[in-house]
Amino acid sequence: MFLLQTKAMPGIMLTVSGCRVSADLSYCNVYLSIFPSEKADEIVKNITANIRTVRYDLGQRLRHQLRIIPELRFFVDNTIDYMSHIDELLKK
């Protein structure tokens, strides 16, 4: 789903690095890894502003597999930045 949206923004790579769904399938926390990381907050705000459209598209794709389409919450995954920081410290 995000592949089509990121094609309009050259130079940005967006990856869904993880999802955590509640036991009753009512909430889903989606963790996004965004490169370059300077634009991560802007992109997450843009996705959050269009959350109804994203949830609708997800519902259209999964309507025969899920009874309830969960409420989506998007977060930035800073794991790559953290790993590169640790790598720099180890090289010193």
HTML snippet that shows the backbone in 3Dmol.js (N, CA, C, O; Angstrom):
<script src="https://3Dmol.org/build/3Dmol-min.js"></script>
<div id="view" style="width:600px;height:400px;position:relative"></div>
<script>
const pdb = `
ATOM      1  N   MET A   1       0.819  -1.200   0.000  1.00  0.00           N
ATOM      2  CA  MET A   1       0.000   0.000   0.000  1.00  0.00           C
ATOM      3  C   MET A   1       0.854   1.252   0.000  1.00  0.00           C
ATOM      4  O   MET A   1       0.538   2.228  -0.680  1.00  0.00           O
ATOM      5  N   PHE A   2       1.946   1.223   0.769  1.00  0.00           N
ATOM      6  CA  PHE A   2       2.787   2.407   0.852  1.00  0.00           C
ATOM      7  C   PHE A   2       3.711   2.537  -0.355  1.00  0.00           C
ATOM      8  O   PHE A   2       4.285   3.602  -0.581  1.00  0.00           O
ATOM      9  N   LEU A   3       3.858   1.481  -1.119  1.00  0.00           N
ATOM     10  CA  LEU A   3       4.708   1.525  -2.304  1.00  0.00           C
ATOM     11  C   LEU A   3       4.193   2.556  -3.301  1.00  0.00           C
ATOM     12  O   LEU A   3       4.980   3.312  -3.870  1.00  0.00           O
ATOM     13  N   LEU A   4       2.895   2.595  -3.516  1.00  0.00           N
ATOM     14  CA  LEU A   4       2.318   3.561  -4.451  1.00  0.00           C
ATOM     15  C   LEU A   4       2.442   4.991  -3.939  1.00  0.00           C
ATOM     16  O   LEU A   4       2.652   5.917  -4.722  1.00  0.00           O
ATOM     17  N   GLN A   5       2.313   5.173  -2.637  1.00  0.00           N
ATOM     18  CA  GLN A   5       2.415   6.522  -2.074  1.00  0.00           C
ATOM     19  C   GLN A   5       3.841   7.043  -2.118  1.00  0.00           C
ATOM     20  O   GLN A   5       4.053   8.232  -2.355  1.00  0.00           O
ATOM     21  N   THR A   6       4.819   6.181  -1.897  1.00  0.00           N
ATOM     22  CA  THR A   6       6.204   6.642  -1.875  1.00  0.00           C
ATOM     23  C   THR A   6       6.784   6.818  -3.269  1.00  0.00           C
ATOM     24  O   THR A   6       7.832   7.446  -3.415  1.00  0.00           O
ATOM     25  N   LYS A   7       6.136   6.283  -4.294  1.00  0.00           N
ATOM     26  CA  LYS A   7       6.601   6.532  -5.656  1.00  0.00           C
ATOM     27  C   LYS A   7       6.488   8.012  -6.017  1.00  0.00           C
ATOM     28  O   LYS A   7       7.265   8.522  -6.824  1.00  0.00           O
ATOM     29  N   ALA A   8       5.525   8.689  -5.422  1.00  0.00           N
ATOM     30  CA  ALA A   8       5.338  10.112  -5.685  1.00  0.00           C
ATOM     31  C   ALA A   8       6.393  10.961  -4.985  1.00  0.00           C
ATOM     32  O   ALA A   8       6.536  12.143  -5.297  1.00  0.00           O
ATOM     33  N   MET A   9       7.134  10.378  -4.043  1.00  0.00           N
ATOM     34  CA  MET A   9       8.156  11.106  -3.290  1.00  0.00           C
ATOM     35  C   MET A   9       9.524  10.475  -3.582  1.00  0.00           C
ATOM     36  O   MET A   9       9.930   9.546  -2.885  1.00  0.00           O
ATOM     37  N   PRO A  10      10.232  10.963  -4.594  1.00  0.00           N
ATOM     38  CA  PRO A  10      11.531  10.356  -4.913  1.00  0.00           C
ATOM     39  C   PRO A  10      12.555  10.610  -3.807  1.00  0.00           C
ATOM     40  O   PRO A  10      12.552  11.660  -3.164  1.00  0.00           O
ATOM     41  N   GLY A  11      13.423   9.630  -3.603  1.00  0.00           N
ATOM     42  CA  GLY A  11      14.470   9.762  -2.599  1.00  0.00           C
ATOM     43  C   GLY A  11      14.065   9.345  -1.212  1.00  0.00           C
ATOM     44  O   GLY A  11      14.835   9.519  -0.267  1.00  0.00           O
ATOM     45  N   ILE A  12      12.865   8.791  -1.061  1.00  0.00           N
ATOM     46  CA  ILE A  12      12.394   8.355   0.249  1.00  0.00           C
ATOM     47  C   ILE A  12      12.110   6.860   0.196  1.00  0.00           C
ATOM     48  O   ILE A  12      11.438   6.365  -0.708  1.00  0.00           O
ATOM     49  N   MET A  13      12.641   6.160   1.187  1.00  0.00           N
ATOM     50  CA  MET A  13      12.401   4.724   1.295  1.00  0.00           C
ATOM     51  C   MET A  13      11.649   4.465   2.588  1.00  0.00           C
ATOM     52  O   MET A  13      12.107   4.840   3.667  1.00  0.00           O
ATOM     53  N   LEU A  14      10.503   3.828   2.478  1.00  0.00           N
ATOM     54  CA  LEU A  14       9.642   3.563   3.617  1.00  0.00           C
ATOM     55  C   LEU A  14       9.444   2.059   3.735  1.00  0.00           C
ATOM     56  O   LEU A  14       9.097   1.395   2.758  1.00  0.00           O
ATOM     57  N   THR A  15       9.663   1.527   4.927  1.00  0.00           N
ATOM     58  CA  THR A  15       9.503   0.101   5.178  1.00  0.00           C
ATOM     59  C   THR A  15       8.679  -0.094   6.432  1.00  0.00           C
ATOM     60  O   THR A  15       8.912   0.573   7.440  1.00  0.00           O
ATOM     61  N   VAL A  16       7.724  -0.997   6.380  1.00  0.00           N
ATOM     62  CA  VAL A  16       6.979  -1.374   7.577  1.00  0.00           C
ATOM     63  C   VAL A  16       7.844  -2.391   8.306  1.00  0.00           C
ATOM     64  O   VAL A  16       7.987  -3.527   7.853  1.00  0.00           O
ATOM     65  N   SER A  17       8.419  -1.986   9.433  1.00  0.00           N
ATOM     66  CA  SER A  17       9.352  -2.852  10.140  1.00  0.00           C
ATOM     67  C   SER A  17       8.670  -3.744  11.167  1.00  0.00           C
ATOM     68  O   SER A  17       9.253  -4.734  11.608  1.00  0.00           O
ATOM     69  N   GLY A  18       7.451  -3.410  11.552  1.00  0.00           N
ATOM     70  CA  GLY A  18       6.757  -4.259  12.503  1.00  0.00           C
ATOM     71  C   GLY A  18       5.344  -3.796  12.769  1.00  0.00           C
ATOM     72  O   GLY A  18       5.003  -2.630  12.572  1.00  0.00           O
ATOM     73  N   CYS A  19       4.525  -4.735  13.222  1.00  0.00           N
ATOM     74  CA  CYS A  19       3.146  -4.440  13.606  1.00  0.00           C
ATOM     75  C   CYS A  19       2.832  -5.204  14.877  1.00  0.00           C
ATOM     76  O   CYS A  19       3.208  -6.366  15.026  1.00  0.00           O
ATOM     77  N   ARG A  20       2.154  -4.556  15.773  1.00  0.00           N
ATOM     78  CA  ARG A  20       1.701  -5.217  17.000  1.00  0.00           C
ATOM     79  C   ARG A  20       0.188  -5.030  17.076  1.00  0.00           C
ATOM     80  O   ARG A  20      -0.321  -3.912  17.155  1.00  0.00           O
ATOM     81  N   VAL A  21      -0.501  -6.146  17.049  1.00  0.00           N
ATOM     82  CA  VAL A  21      -1.961  -6.132  17.038  1.00  0.00           C
ATOM     83  C   VAL A  21      -2.451  -6.577  18.406  1.00  0.00           C
ATOM     84  O   VAL A  21      -1.925  -7.525  18.987  1.00  0.00           O
ATOM     85  N   SER A  22      -3.469  -5.881  18.919  1.00  0.00           N
ATOM     86  CA  SER A  22      -4.032  -6.257  20.215  1.00  0.00           C
ATOM     87  C   SER A  22      -4.736  -7.606  20.104  1.00  0.00           C
ATOM     88  O   SER A  22      -5.041  -8.063  19.003  1.00  0.00           O
ATOM     89  N   ALA A  23      -4.988  -8.229  21.228  1.00  0.00           N
ATOM     90  CA  ALA A  23      -5.576  -9.570  21.249  1.00  0.00           C
ATOM     91  C   ALA A  23      -6.968  -9.610  20.619  1.00  0.00           C
ATOM     92  O   ALA A  23      -7.346 -10.608  20.005  1.00  0.00           O
ATOM     93  N   ASP A  24      -7.720  -8.537  20.768  1.00  0.00           N
ATOM     94  CA  ASP A  24      -9.063  -8.507  20.202  1.00  0.00           C
ATOM     95  C   ASP A  24      -9.112  -7.894  18.802  1.00  0.00           C
ATOM     96  O   ASP A  24     -10.195  -7.653  18.269  1.00  0.00           O
ATOM     97  N   LEU A  25      -7.957  -7.645  18.210  1.00  0.00           N
ATOM     98  CA  LEU A  25      -7.818  -7.096  16.849  1.00  0.00           C
ATOM     99  C   LEU A  25      -8.427  -5.707  16.698  1.00  0.00           C
ATOM    100  O   LEU A  25      -8.804  -5.322  15.592  1.00  0.00           O
ATOM    101  N   SER A  26      -8.531  -4.958  17.775  1.00  0.00           N
ATOM    102  CA  SER A  26      -9.133  -3.628  17.667  1.00  0.00           C
ATOM    103  C   SER A  26      -8.099  -2.536  17.413  1.00  0.00           C
ATOM    104  O   SER A  26      -8.442  -1.484  16.873  1.00  0.00           O
ATOM    105  N   TYR A  27      -6.847  -2.762  17.789  1.00  0.00           N
ATOM    106  CA  TYR A  27      -5.790  -1.777  17.585  1.00  0.00           C
ATOM    107  C   TYR A  27      -4.574  -2.437  16.955  1.00  0.00           C
ATOM    108  O   TYR A  27      -4.269  -3.601  17.216  1.00  0.00           O
ATOM    109  N   CYS A  28      -3.890  -1.667  16.122  1.00  0.00           N
ATOM    110  CA  CYS A  28      -2.657  -2.142  15.503  1.00  0.00           C
ATOM    111  C   CYS A  28      -1.644  -1.003  15.522  1.00  0.00           C
ATOM    112  O   CYS A  28      -1.884   0.065  14.958  1.00  0.00           O
ATOM    113  N   ASN A  29      -0.509  -1.242  16.178  1.00  0.00           N
ATOM    114  CA  ASN A  29       0.587  -0.276  16.169  1.00  0.00           C
ATOM    115  C   ASN A  29       1.520  -0.657  15.031  1.00  0.00           C
ATOM    116  O   ASN A  29       2.048  -1.768  14.995  1.00  0.00           O
ATOM    117  N   VAL A  30       1.720   0.268  14.105  1.00  0.00           N
ATOM    118  CA  VAL A  30       2.556   0.023  12.934  1.00  0.00           C
ATOM    119  C   VAL A  30       3.835   0.834  13.081  1.00  0.00           C
ATOM    120  O   VAL A  30       3.792   2.046  13.292  1.00  0.00           O
ATOM    121  N   TYR A  31       4.976   0.153  12.966  1.00  0.00           N
ATOM    122  CA  TYR A  31       6.274   0.803  13.101  1.00  0.00           C
ATOM    123  C   TYR A  31       6.889   0.948  11.715  1.00  0.00           C
ATOM    124  O   TYR A  31       7.053  -0.033  10.989  1.00  0.00           O
ATOM    125  N   LEU A  32       7.230   2.192  11.358  1.00  0.00           N
ATOM    126  CA  LEU A  32       7.756   2.505  10.038  1.00  0.00           C
ATOM    127  C   LEU A  32       9.223   2.893  10.133  1.00  0.00           C
ATOM    128  O   LEU A  32       9.611   3.710  10.968  1.00  0.00           O
ATOM    129  N   SER A  33      10.025   2.299   9.271  1.00  0.00           N
ATOM    130  CA  SER A  33      11.425   2.674   9.142  1.00  0.00           C
ATOM    131  C   SER A  33      11.525   3.543   7.893  1.00  0.00           C
ATOM    132  O   SER A  33      11.188   3.100   6.795  1.00  0.00           O
ATOM    133  N   ILE A  34      11.982   4.768   8.060  1.00  0.00           N
ATOM    134  CA  ILE A  34      11.986   5.745   6.976  1.00  0.00           C
ATOM    135  C   ILE A  34      13.401   6.242   6.744  1.00  0.00           C
ATOM    136  O   ILE A  34      14.106   6.613   7.682  1.00  0.00           O
ATOM    137  N   PHE A  35      13.805   6.245   5.478  1.00  0.00           N
ATOM    138  CA  PHE A  35      15.111   6.774   5.093  1.00  0.00           C
ATOM    139  C   PHE A  35      14.896   7.852   4.066  1.00  0.00           C
ATOM    140  O   PHE A  35      14.187   7.591   3.093  1.00  0.00           O
ATOM    141  N   PRO A  36      15.430   9.009   4.193  1.00  0.00           N
ATOM    142  CA  PRO A  36      16.291   9.552   5.240  1.00  0.00           C
ATOM    143  C   PRO A  36      15.488   9.860   6.499  1.00  0.00           C
ATOM    144  O   PRO A  36      14.324  10.255   6.436  1.00  0.00           O
ATOM    145  N   SER A  37      16.131   9.672   7.628  1.00  0.00           N
ATOM    146  CA  SER A  37      15.438   9.793   8.914  1.00  0.00           C
ATOM    147  C   SER A  37      15.054  11.231   9.254  1.00  0.00           C
ATOM    148  O   SER A  37      14.240  11.453  10.151  1.00  0.00           O
ATOM    149  N   GLU A  38      15.630  12.211   8.550  1.00  0.00           N
ATOM    150  CA  GLU A  38      15.274  13.612   8.821  1.00  0.00           C
ATOM    151  C   GLU A  38      13.822  13.892   8.446  1.00  0.00           C
ATOM    152  O   GLU A  38      13.194  14.781   9.022  1.00  0.00           O
ATOM    153  N   LYS A  39      13.290  13.148   7.495  1.00  0.00           N
ATOM    154  CA  LYS A  39      11.916  13.385   7.038  1.00  0.00           C
ATOM    155  C   LYS A  39      10.913  12.450   7.696  1.00  0.00           C
ATOM    156  O   LYS A  39       9.741  12.441   7.320  1.00  0.00           O
ATOM    157  N   ALA A  40      11.351  11.667   8.666  1.00  0.00           N
ATOM    158  CA  ALA A  40      10.496  10.643   9.261  1.00  0.00           C
ATOM    159  C   ALA A  40       9.275  11.245   9.948  1.00  0.00           C
ATOM    160  O   ALA A  40       8.158  10.770   9.744  1.00  0.00           O
ATOM    161  N   ASP A  41       9.470  12.271  10.750  1.00  0.00           N
ATOM    162  CA  ASP A  41       8.332  12.864  11.474  1.00  0.00           C
ATOM    163  C   ASP A  41       7.315  13.465  10.513  1.00  0.00           C
ATOM    164  O   ASP A  41       6.109  13.350  10.729  1.00  0.00           O
ATOM    165  N   GLU A  42       7.799  14.102   9.458  1.00  0.00           N
ATOM    166  CA  GLU A  42       6.906  14.700   8.467  1.00  0.00           C
ATOM    167  C   GLU A  42       6.070  13.632   7.758  1.00  0.00           C
ATOM    168  O   GLU A  42       4.876  13.822   7.530  1.00  0.00           O
ATOM    169  N   ILE A  43       6.694  12.529   7.417  1.00  0.00           N
ATOM    170  CA  ILE A  43       5.985  11.466   6.701  1.00  0.00           C
ATOM    171  C   ILE A  43       4.971  10.786   7.605  1.00  0.00           C
ATOM    172  O   ILE A  43       3.864  10.476   7.163  1.00  0.00           O
ATOM    173  N   VAL A  44       5.327  10.547   8.863  1.00  0.00           N
ATOM    174  CA  VAL A  44       4.380   9.927   9.794  1.00  0.00           C
ATOM    175  C   VAL A  44       3.195  10.856  10.043  1.00  0.00           C
ATOM    176  O   VAL A  44       2.063  10.386  10.156  1.00  0.00           O
ATOM    177  N   LYS A  45       3.430  12.152  10.130  1.00  0.00           N
ATOM    178  CA  LYS A  45       2.324  13.103  10.286  1.00  0.00           C
ATOM    179  C   LYS A  45       1.415  13.075   9.062  1.00  0.00           C
ATOM    180  O   LYS A  45       0.193  13.152   9.195  1.00  0.00           O
ATOM    181  N   ASN A  46       2.005  12.964   7.864  1.00  0.00           N
ATOM    182  CA  ASN A  46       1.224  12.901   6.635  1.00  0.00           C
ATOM    183  C   ASN A  46       0.380  11.623   6.597  1.00  0.00           C
ATOM    184  O   ASN A  46      -0.792  11.665   6.223  1.00  0.00           O
ATOM    185  N   ILE A  47       0.963  10.508   6.976  1.00  0.00           N
ATOM    186  CA  ILE A  47       0.218   9.248   6.986  1.00  0.00           C
ATOM    187  C   ILE A  47      -0.886   9.292   8.037  1.00  0.00           C
ATOM    188  O   ILE A  47      -1.997   8.823   7.792  1.00  0.00           O
ATOM    189  N   THR A  48      -0.584   9.852   9.203  1.00  0.00           N
ATOM    190  CA  THR A  48      -1.581   9.954  10.267  1.00  0.00           C
ATOM    191  C   THR A  48      -2.736  10.870   9.855  1.00  0.00           C
ATOM    192  O   THR A  48      -3.884  10.631  10.229  1.00  0.00           O
ATOM    193  N   ALA A  49      -2.431  11.913   9.088  1.00  0.00           N
ATOM    194  CA  ALA A  49      -3.492  12.805   8.603  1.00  0.00           C
ATOM    195  C   ALA A  49      -4.417  12.088   7.627  1.00  0.00           C
ATOM    196  O   ALA A  49      -5.594  12.431   7.519  1.00  0.00           O
ATOM    197  N   ASN A  50      -3.892  11.097   6.920  1.00  0.00           N
ATOM    198  CA  ASN A  50      -4.688  10.342   5.944  1.00  0.00           C
ATOM    199  C   ASN A  50      -5.014   8.938   6.450  1.00  0.00           C
ATOM    200  O   ASN A  50      -5.123   8.000   5.660  1.00  0.00           O
ATOM    201  N   ILE A  51      -5.168   8.797   7.755  1.00  0.00           N
ATOM    202  CA  ILE A  51      -5.335   7.477   8.353  1.00  0.00           C
ATOM    203  C   ILE A  51      -6.644   6.809   7.937  1.00  0.00           C
ATOM    204  O   ILE A  51      -6.705   5.583   7.853  1.00  0.00           O
ATOM    205  N   ARG A  52      -7.666   7.575   7.682  1.00  0.00           N
ATOM    206  CA  ARG A  52      -8.943   6.984   7.248  1.00  0.00           C
ATOM    207  C   ARG A  52      -8.804   6.330   5.882  1.00  0.00           C
ATOM    208  O   ARG A  52      -9.354   5.255   5.643  1.00  0.00           O
ATOM    209  N   THR A  53      -8.078   6.974   4.994  1.00  0.00           N
ATOM    210  CA  THR A  53      -7.863   6.411   3.664  1.00  0.00           C
ATOM    211  C   THR A  53      -7.023   5.139   3.745  1.00  0.00           C
ATOM    212  O   THR A  53      -7.300   4.161   3.050  1.00  0.00           O
ATOM    213  N   VAL A  54      -6.003   5.155   4.588  1.00  0.00           N
ATOM    214  CA  VAL A  54      -5.136   3.984   4.751  1.00  0.00           C
ATOM    215  C   VAL A  54      -5.936   2.820   5.324  1.00  0.00           C
ATOM    216  O   VAL A  54      -5.812   1.689   4.854  1.00  0.00           O
ATOM    217  N   ARG A  55      -6.749   3.089   6.326  1.00  0.00           N
ATOM    218  CA  ARG A  55      -7.562   2.027   6.929  1.00  0.00           C
ATOM    219  C   ARG A  55      -8.594   1.500   5.945  1.00  0.00           C
ATOM    220  O   ARG A  55      -8.867   0.300   5.922  1.00  0.00           O
ATOM    221  N   TYR A  56      -9.172   2.380   5.129  1.00  0.00           N
ATOM    222  CA  TYR A  56     -10.135   1.943   4.119  1.00  0.00           C
ATOM    223  C   TYR A  56      -9.455   1.031   3.091  1.00  0.00           C
ATOM    224  O   TYR A  56     -10.002  -0.013   2.734  1.00  0.00           O
ATOM    225  N   ASP A  57      -8.267   1.420   2.615  1.00  0.00           N
ATOM    226  CA  ASP A  57      -7.541   0.588   1.652  1.00  0.00           C
ATOM    227  C   ASP A  57      -7.185  -0.766   2.260  1.00  0.00           C
ATOM    228  O   ASP A  57      -7.269  -1.795   1.589  1.00  0.00           O
ATOM    229  N   LEU A  58      -6.787  -0.764   3.533  1.00  0.00           N
ATOM    230  CA  LEU A  58      -6.488  -2.016   4.219  1.00  0.00           C
ATOM    231  C   LEU A  58      -7.744  -2.877   4.320  1.00  0.00           C
ATOM    232  O   LEU A  58      -7.687  -4.091   4.126  1.00  0.00           O
ATOM    233  N   GLY A  59      -8.859  -2.257   4.618  1.00  0.00           N
ATOM    234  CA  GLY A  59     -10.130  -2.974   4.703  1.00  0.00           C
ATOM    235  C   GLY A  59     -10.538  -3.583   3.374  1.00  0.00           C
ATOM    236  O   GLY A  59     -11.071  -4.692   3.340  1.00  0.00           O
ATOM    237  N   GLN A  60     -10.296  -2.876   2.281  1.00  0.00           N
ATOM    238  CA  GLN A  60     -10.620  -3.413   0.961  1.00  0.00           C
ATOM    239  C   GLN A  60      -9.763  -4.641   0.636  1.00  0.00           C
ATOM    240  O   GLN A  60     -10.236  -5.576  -0.010  1.00  0.00           O
ATOM    241  N   ARG A  61      -8.524  -4.637   1.078  1.00  0.00           N
ATOM    242  CA  ARG A  61      -7.628  -5.766   0.797  1.00  0.00           C
ATOM    243  C   ARG A  61      -7.901  -6.963   1.702  1.00  0.00           C
ATOM    244  O   ARG A  61      -7.740  -8.107   1.278  1.00  0.00           O
ATOM    245  N   LEU A  62      -8.310  -6.712   2.935  1.00  0.00           N
ATOM    246  CA  LEU A  62      -8.466  -7.781   3.922  1.00  0.00           C
ATOM    247  C   LEU A  62      -9.911  -8.067   4.307  1.00  0.00           C
ATOM    248  O   LEU A  62     -10.150  -8.756   5.299  1.00  0.00           O
ATOM    249  N   ARG A  63     -10.864  -7.567   3.564  1.00  0.00           N
ATOM    250  CA  ARG A  63     -12.258  -7.670   3.993  1.00  0.00           C
ATOM    251  C   ARG A  63     -12.766  -9.106   4.082  1.00  0.00           C
ATOM    252  O   ARG A  63     -13.702  -9.369   4.837  1.00  0.00           O
ATOM    253  N   HIS A  64     -12.184 -10.035   3.343  1.00  0.00           N
ATOM    254  CA  HIS A  64     -12.639 -11.419   3.400  1.00  0.00           C
ATOM    255  C   HIS A  64     -11.854 -12.245   4.414  1.00  0.00           C
ATOM    256  O   HIS A  64     -12.216 -13.389   4.690  1.00  0.00           O
ATOM    257  N   GLN A  65     -10.784 -11.678   4.973  1.00  0.00           N
ATOM    258  CA  GLN A  65      -9.978 -12.422   5.934  1.00  0.00           C
ATOM    259  C   GLN A  65     -10.186 -11.970   7.373  1.00  0.00           C
ATOM    260  O   GLN A  65     -10.015 -12.763   8.299  1.00  0.00           O
ATOM    261  N   LEU A  66     -10.552 -10.712   7.573  1.00  0.00           N
ATOM    262  CA  LEU A  66     -10.736 -10.178   8.924  1.00  0.00           C
ATOM    263  C   LEU A  66     -12.162  -9.683   9.108  1.00  0.00           C
ATOM    264  O   LEU A  66     -12.744  -9.074   8.211  1.00  0.00           O
ATOM    265  N   ARG A  67     -12.707  -9.950  10.270  1.00  0.00           N
ATOM    266  CA  ARG A  67     -14.042  -9.450  10.577  1.00  0.00           C
ATOM    267  C   ARG A  67     -13.979  -7.996  11.009  1.00  0.00           C
ATOM    268  O   ARG A  67     -14.864  -7.204  10.687  1.00  0.00           O
ATOM    269  N   ILE A  68     -12.918  -7.646  11.747  1.00  0.00           N
ATOM    270  CA  ILE A  68     -12.735  -6.280  12.239  1.00  0.00           C
ATOM    271  C   ILE A  68     -11.430  -5.741  11.666  1.00  0.00           C
ATOM    272  O   ILE A  68     -10.387  -6.385  11.779  1.00  0.00           O
ATOM    273  N   ILE A  69     -11.487  -4.576  11.060  1.00  0.00           N
ATOM    274  CA  ILE A  69     -10.270  -3.900  10.605  1.00  0.00           C
ATOM    275  C   ILE A  69      -9.802  -3.031  11.768  1.00  0.00           C
ATOM    276  O   ILE A  69     -10.544  -2.161  12.224  1.00  0.00           O
ATOM    277  N   PRO A  70      -8.591  -3.253  12.250  1.00  0.00           N
ATOM    278  CA  PRO A  70      -8.141  -2.544  13.459  1.00  0.00           C
ATOM    279  C   PRO A  70      -7.902  -1.057  13.236  1.00  0.00           C
ATOM    280  O   PRO A  70      -7.640  -0.608  12.120  1.00  0.00           O
ATOM    281  N   GLU A  71      -8.000  -0.310  14.326  1.00  0.00           N
ATOM    282  CA  GLU A  71      -7.608   1.091  14.319  1.00  0.00           C
ATOM    283  C   GLU A  71      -6.090   1.129  14.206  1.00  0.00           C
ATOM    284  O   GLU A  71      -5.400   0.407  14.926  1.00  0.00           O
ATOM    285  N   LEU A  72      -5.567   1.951  13.321  1.00  0.00           N
ATOM    286  CA  LEU A  72      -4.137   1.998  13.066  1.00  0.00           C
ATOM    287  C   LEU A  72      -3.497   3.175  13.779  1.00  0.00           C
ATOM    288  O   LEU A  72      -4.051   4.273  13.831  1.00  0.00           O
ATOM    289  N   ARG A  73      -2.312   2.917  14.329  1.00  0.00           N
ATOM    290  CA  ARG A  73      -1.489   3.970  14.926  1.00  0.00           C
ATOM    291  C   ARG A  73      -0.083   3.794  14.374  1.00  0.00           C
ATOM    292  O   ARG A  73       0.466   2.693  14.412  1.00  0.00           O
ATOM    293  N   PHE A  74       0.500   4.862  13.864  1.00  0.00           N
ATOM    294  CA  PHE A  74       1.798   4.802  13.213  1.00  0.00           C
ATOM    295  C   PHE A  74       2.870   5.430  14.091  1.00  0.00           C
ATOM    296  O   PHE A  74       2.662   6.477  14.704  1.00  0.00           O
ATOM    297  N   PHE A  75       4.038   4.759  14.138  1.00  0.00           N
ATOM    298  CA  PHE A  75       5.171   5.223  14.915  1.00  0.00           C
ATOM    299  C   PHE A  75       6.433   5.082  14.079  1.00  0.00           C
ATOM    300  O   PHE A  75       6.509   4.233  13.191  1.00  0.00           O
ATOM    301  N   VAL A  76       7.420   5.920  14.368  1.00  0.00           N
ATOM    302  CA  VAL A  76       8.713   5.850  13.688  1.00  0.00           C
ATOM    303  C   VAL A  76       9.566   4.803  14.386  1.00  0.00           C
ATOM    304  O   VAL A  76       9.679   4.804  15.612  1.00  0.00           O
ATOM    305  N   ASP A  77      10.162   3.917  13.614  1.00  0.00           N
ATOM    306  CA  ASP A  77      11.075   2.910  14.156  1.00  0.00           C
ATOM    307  C   ASP A  77      12.495   3.437  13.986  1.00  0.00           C
ATOM    308  O   ASP A  77      12.990   3.557  12.866  1.00  0.00           O
ATOM    309  N   ASN A  78      13.145   3.748  15.101  1.00  0.00           N
ATOM    310  CA  ASN A  78      14.491   4.326  15.075  1.00  0.00           C
ATOM    311  C   ASN A  78      15.584   3.276  15.232  1.00  0.00           C
ATOM    312  O   ASN A  78      16.703   3.619  15.611  1.00  0.00           O
ATOM    313  N   THR A  79      15.300   2.039  14.957  1.00  0.00           N
ATOM    314  CA  THR A  79      16.262   0.963  15.148  1.00  0.00           C
ATOM    315  C   THR A  79      17.497   1.139  14.275  1.00  0.00           C
ATOM    316  O   THR A  79      18.612   0.897  14.737  1.00  0.00           O
ATOM    317  N   ILE A  80      17.322   1.550  13.034  1.00  0.00           N
ATOM    318  CA  ILE A  80      18.458   1.711  12.120  1.00  0.00           C
ATOM    319  C   ILE A  80      19.388   2.823  12.604  1.00  0.00           C
ATOM    320  O   ILE A  80      20.609   2.670  12.573  1.00  0.00           O
ATOM    321  N   ASP A  81      18.818   3.934  13.048  1.00  0.00           N
ATOM    322  CA  ASP A  81      19.641   5.017  13.581  1.00  0.00           C
ATOM    323  C   ASP A  81      20.391   4.569  14.835  1.00  0.00           C
ATOM    324  O   ASP A  81      21.558   4.912  15.024  1.00  0.00           O
ATOM    325  N   TYR A  82      19.718   3.808  15.679  1.00  0.00           N
ATOM    326  CA  TYR A  82      20.338   3.314  16.899  1.00  0.00           C
ATOM    327  C   TYR A  82      21.478   2.351  16.565  1.00  0.00           C
ATOM    328  O   TYR A  82      22.533   2.400  17.196  1.00  0.00           O
ATOM    329  N   MET A  83      21.274   1.480  15.582  1.00  0.00           N
ATOM    330  CA  MET A  83      22.322   0.534  15.184  1.00  0.00           C
ATOM    331  C   MET A  83      23.529   1.254  14.602  1.00  0.00           C
ATOM    332  O   MET A  83      24.666   0.884  14.895  1.00  0.00           O
ATOM    333  N   SER A  84      23.304   2.265  13.792  1.00  0.00           N
ATOM    334  CA  SER A  84      24.436   2.997  13.209  1.00  0.00           C
ATOM    335  C   SER A  84      25.192   3.770  14.296  1.00  0.00           C
ATOM    336  O   SER A  84      26.415   3.892  14.221  1.00  0.00           O
ATOM    337  N   HIS A  85      24.493   4.285  15.288  1.00  0.00           N
ATOM    338  CA  HIS A  85      25.151   4.973  16.404  1.00  0.00           C
ATOM    339  C   HIS A  85      26.019   3.995  17.200  1.00  0.00           C
ATOM    340  O   HIS A  85      27.154   4.319  17.551  1.00  0.00           O
ATOM    341  N   ILE A  86      25.498   2.815  17.483  1.00  0.00           N
ATOM    342  CA  ILE A  86      26.275   1.798  18.199  1.00  0.00           C
ATOM    343  C   ILE A  86      27.483   1.372  17.375  1.00  0.00           C
ATOM    344  O   ILE A  86      28.568   1.169  17.920  1.00  0.00           O
ATOM    345  N   ASP A  87      27.301   1.235  16.072  1.00  0.00           N
ATOM    346  CA  ASP A  87      28.405   0.853  15.184  1.00  0.00           C
ATOM    347  C   ASP A  87      29.516   1.907  15.200  1.00  0.00           C
ATOM    348  O   ASP A  87      30.699   1.565  15.225  1.00  0.00           O
ATOM    349  N   GLU A  88      29.134   3.190  15.184  1.00  0.00           N
ATOM    350  CA  GLU A  88      30.133   4.262  15.259  1.00  0.00           C
ATOM    351  C   GLU A  88      30.896   4.234  16.583  1.00  0.00           C
ATOM    352  O   GLU A  88      32.109   4.442  16.610  1.00  0.00           O
ATOM    353  N   LEU A  89      30.186   3.977  17.670  1.00  0.00           N
ATOM    354  CA  LEU A  89      30.832   3.889  18.974  1.00  0.00           C
ATOM    355  C   LEU A  89      31.795   2.716  19.052  1.00  0.00           C
ATOM    356  O   LEU A  89      32.860   2.830  19.659  1.00  0.00           O
ATOM    357  N   LEU A  90      31.437   1.601  18.450  1.00  0.00           N
ATOM    358  CA  LEU A  90      32.313   0.434  18.464  1.00  0.00           C
ATOM    359  C   LEU A  90      33.559   0.632  17.609  1.00  0.00           C
ATOM    360  O   LEU A  90      34.622   0.090  17.913  1.00  0.00           O
ATOM    361  N   LYS A  91      33.424   1.404  16.545  1.00  0.00           N
ATOM    362  CA  LYS A  91      34.584   1.668  15.680  1.00  0.00           C
ATOM    363  C   LYS A  91      35.604   2.576  16.365  1.00  0.00           C
ATOM    364  O   LYS A  91      36.795   2.514  16.060  1.00  0.00           O
ATOM    365  N   LYS A  92      35.138   3.420  17.292  1.00  0.00           N
ATOM    366  CA  LYS A  92      36.056   4.312  18.017  1.00  0.00           C
ATOM    367  C   LYS A  92      36.822   3.479  18.986  1.00  0.00           C
ATOM    368  O   LYS A  92      37.663   4.000  19.718  1.00  0.00           O
TER     369      LYS A  92
END
`;
const viewer = $3Dmol.createViewer("view");
viewer.addModel(pdb, "pdb");
viewer.setStyle({}, {cartoon: {color: "spectrum"}});
viewer.zoomTo();
viewer.render();
</script>
